[in-house]
Amino acid sequence: MPLGTATKPDRLRNVLQALDIDEAKGIITAYNERFLFIPVALIHSIEDRLTESFGPITATSFQYSIGKQGGAQYMSMAKKIRPGY
């Protein structure tokens, strides 16, 4: 059943079936996209180090880049799951 015409429970079931999780590597693959799990605390720690070394503007730019990439991947996956999204 195409995801665009499926009911919400069916879409969720299809999405869960599409997930491939490698717990040892911390990587999830779905719809030909790879994702790396990074703990939020690690991101904040990196931001703190960047702030100390290069200043708050560089640290903010780094966080923005992470968010931008994550958002783009989310939208790409959402469009594959539900066309027209």
Summary of the structure (lengths in Angstrom):
residues: 85
radius of gyration: 16.8
end to end distance: 17.5
largest distance: 52.4
contacts: 180
relative contact order: 0.13
helix: 65%
strand: 13%
